[in-house]
Every structure is written in C-alpha cells, then in structure tokens.
C-alpha cells in the first residue's frame, strides 16, 4: 500500500487487514519507510510492513461489535 494512501490515518484508530487474513484495530502512530507502527489499546506498539497491508480504513465509533461468550 502506498504511503500517501495511509498518511491520512496517522493518529486515528484504524481497522487493518493483512495479506495473511489477520484483521485488527489499533491507532496508527507512525510510518517509517516500509514500517507502519500501531499502538494497541493496552499500550503495546506493533509494527507491520506496508506491503502486507491489503486494506485500512478509519474505525467508526458507531460500528456494532458483537461479543460471543
């Protein structure tokens, strides 16, 4: 994914889909070369490579999240 396409999400909570099928939601905090850095709700920093991101979009607070117990 090109840098200029995801720069606008810096500082926002995003839903991210990777090429291995993994989907997660975290705040995009920094883009450094091919490294895209996210901060989780628990405060952990996670790095993914830009070329592994297949889709990214801003999380909408009105989204309904189903919790199965």
PAZAPA-4460 file (N, C-alpha, C; in steps of 0.05 Angstrom, whole numbers, plus 32768, in hexadecimal, padded with zeros to 4 digits):
% residues 69
    n_x    n_y    n_z   ca_x   ca_y   ca_z    c_x    c_y    c_z   seq   type   mol
   8011   7FE9   8000   8000   8000   8000   8012   8019   8000     1      X     A
   800B   802C   7FEF   801C   8044   7FED   801A   8055   8005     2      X     A
   8030   8063   800C   8031   8074   8024   801C   808A   8023     3      X     A
   8019   8097   800C   8006   80AE   800B   7FE9   80A5   800F     4      X     A
   7FE4   808B   800C   7FC9   8082   8010   7FC2   807E   802E     5      X     A
   7FD7   8079   803E   7FD2   8074   805A   7FDB   808A   806D     6      X     A
   7FE9   809E   8063   7FF2   80B4   8073   7FDB   80C2   8081     7      X     A
   7FC4   80C3   8074   7FAD   80D2   8080   7FA2   80C4   8098     8      X     A
   7FAA   80AB   809D   7FA0   809D   80B5   7FB2   809F   80CD     9      X     A
   7FC8   80AD   80CB   7FDA   80B0   80E2   7FCB   80BE   80F9    10      X     A
   7FCC   80B3   8111   7FBE   80BD   8128   7FA2   80B4   812B    11      X     A
   7F98   80A4   8118   7F7C   809B   8119   7F7B   807D   811F    12      X     A
   7F65   8074   812A   7F61   8058   812F   7F58   804B   8115    13      X     A
   7F66   8036   810D   7F61   802A   80F3   7F5B   800C   80F5    14      X     A
   7F4C   8003   80E2   7F48   7FE6   80DE   7F5C   7FDE   80C8    15      X     A
   7F6C   7FCA   80CD   7F81   7FC3   80BA   7F7E   7FA5   80B2    16      X     A
   7F7F   7FA0   8099   7F7F   7F85   808F   7F99   7F7F   8081    17      X     A
   7FA5   7F68   8089   7FBF   7F60   807E   7FBC   7F4A   806A    18      X     A
   7FD0   7F46   805A   7FCF   7F32   8044   7FCD   7F15   804E    19      X     A
   7FD2   7F10   8068   7FCE   7EF5   8073   7FB3   7EF1   807F    20      X     A
   7FA0   7F05   807B   7F85   7F02   8085   7F80   7F0E   80A0    21      X     A
   7F95   7F16   80AE   7F93   7F21   80C9   7F85   7F3D   80C7    22      X     A
   7F73   7F42   80DA   7F66   7F5C   80DC   7F69   7F66   80F8    23      X     A
   7F70   7F7F   80FB   7F73   7F8B   8116   7F6C   7FA8   8115    24      X     A
   7F68   7FB3   812D   7F60   7FCF   8130   7F74   7FDC   8143    25      X     A
   7F82   7FF1   813A   7F96   7FFF   814B   7F99   801C   8140    26      X     A
   7FA6   802C   8150   7FAC   8048   8148   7FC6   8048   8138    27      X     A
   7FC5   8053   8120   7FDC   8056   810F   7FEC   806E   811A    28      X     A
   8005   8068   8122   8015   807D   812F   802C   8087   811E    29      X     A
   8037   8077   810C   804F   8080   80FD   8053   806E   80E5    30      X     A
   805E   807B   80D0   8066   806C   80B8   8083   8073   80B3    31      X     A
   8094   805E   80B2   80B0   8061   80AE   80B9   804F   8098    32      X     A
   80BF   805A   8081   80C7   804A   8069   80B1   8035   8064    33      X     A
   80B7   801B   8066   80A4   8006   8061   8096   7FFC   807B    34      X     A
   809D   8009   8092   8092   8001   80AC   807A   8013   80B3    35      X     A
   8064   8006   80BA   804C   8015   80C3   8048   800D   80E0    36      X     A
   8048   8021   80F2   8047   801C   810E   802B   8023   8119    37      X     A
   8021   8010   8129   8007   8013   8136   800B   8011   8154    38      X     A
   7FF8   801D   8163   7FF8   801B   8180   7FDD   800F   8189    39      X     A
   7FDF   7FF9   8197   7FC7   7FEB   81A0   7FBA   7FF9   81B8    40      X     A
   7FA2   7FF0   81BE   7F93   7FFB   81D5   7FA2   7FF7   81EF    41      X     A
   7FB2   7FE1   81F0   7FC1   7FDB   8209   7FDC   7FEA   820A    42      X     A
   7FE2   7FFA   81F4   7FFA   800A   81F4   8012   7FFD   81E6    43      X     A
   800E   7FE5   81DC   8024   7FD7   81CE   8026   7FE2   81B1    44      X     A
   803F   7FE4   81A8   8045   7FED   818D   8049   7FD5   817B    45      X     A
   803C   7FD5   8164   803E   7FBF   8151   8046   7FCB   8136    46      X     A
   8058   7FBD   8128   8061   7FC5   810E   8058   7FB1   80F9    47      X     A
   804E   7FBB   80E3   8048   7FAA   80CC   8054   7FB8   80B4    48      X     A
   805C   7FA7   80A0   8067   7FB2   8088   8051   7FBD   8076    49      X     A
   8056   7FD3   806A   8042   7FE0   8058   8038   7FCD   8042    50      X     A
   804B   7FBE   8037   8043   7FAC   8021   8032   7F94   8029    51      X     A
   802F   7F90   8043   801E   7F7B   804E   8001   7F84   8053    52      X     A
   7FFD   7F9F   8054   7FE2   7FAA   8059   7FD2   7FAA   803F    53      X     A
   7FBC   7F9B   8040   7FAB   7F9A   8028   7F94   7FAE   8029    54      X     A
   7F8C   7FB6   8041   7F76   7FC9   8045   7F79   7FD7   805F    55      X     A
   7F73   7FF1   805F   7F74   8000   8078   7F5E   8015   8076    56      X     A
   7F4F   8019   808B   7F3A   802D   808C   7F36   8036   80A9    57      X     A
   7F2C   804E   80AB   7F27   805A   80C6   7F10   804C   80D4    58      X     A
   7F15   8045   80ED   7F01   8039   80FD   7EEB   804D   8104    59      X     A
   7ED2   8045   80FF   7EBB   8057   8106   7EB0   804F   8121    60      X     A
   7EAE   8062   8134   7EA5   805B   814F   7E88   804F   814F    61      X     A
   7E79   8054   813B   7E5E   8049   813A   7E5C   802D   8130    62      X     A
   7E74   8021   8129   7E74   8005   8120   7E69   7FF3   8137    63      X     A
   7E5A   7FE0   8130   7E50   7FCD   8143   7E64   7FB6   8145    64      X     A
   7E6C   7FB0   815D   7E7E   7F9A   8162   7E70   7F85   8172    65      X     A
   7E6F   7F6D   8166   7E61   7F57   8173   7E75   7F47   8184    66      X     A
   7E6E   7F42   819C   7E7F   7F33   81AE   7E72   7F18   81B4    67      X     A
   7E7F   7F03   81AD   7E74   7EE8   81B1   7E81   7EDC   81CA    68      X     A
   7E70   7ED4   81DD   7E7B   7EC8   81F6   7E74   7EAB   81F8    69      X     A
***
